[in-house]
Amino acid sequence: MSTRAVRDPGLQPERTRLAWRRTTLSFTVVAVLATRAAVHRSGGAASVLSLAACFLLWLGFVALAHRRVRALAPARPVPLPAPVAVGAVCCAVGLAVSAGVLVASPPDA
């Protein structure tokens, strides 16, 4: 008979799930603000490409976050795989760069 102790995760998975949701909300706000900047400034091809990149990165991040939140449902969730973590970081950095291009591009006169 095994006397191995069973780990009680407590509220840690719930806190992690809430953190992913907050991050997704923040990501969405940045994407919306980038869209607003692109619409109001209309800086040409660079703005359109940056806006498309923001949208695609936002979609990618939402998909990764949804996958991770679903993976946290069991009582003993699996650790975050490294490729998913790298993907989330790449989406965040890519969105920051794309939004920076939108903000830095001069408006059409």
C-alpha positions, 0 to 999 in steps of 0.5 A: 500500500502506498503512503504517498501524500496527495498534493492539494493544489488549493487555490493556485490553479484558480489564481493562475487562471485569473492571471491568464484572464487579466493578461488577455484583457490587457492584451485586448486593450492594447490591441484596441488602442492600436486599432484606434491609433491606426484608424485615426492616424492612417499612416499608410502601408506601415499602419495597415501592416502593423494593424494586421500584425496586432490582430494576428498576434492578438488572435494567437495570444487569445488561442494560447490563453484559452488553451492554458485556461482549459488545461488548468481545469483538472485538480492537478493541472499539467505544467505550462509547456515551454513552446506555449510559454515562448509563444505567449512571450512572442505574441506580447513582444510582437504586439508591443513592437507593432503598437510602437510602429503605429504610434511612431508612424507619422499621420497622413497630412 
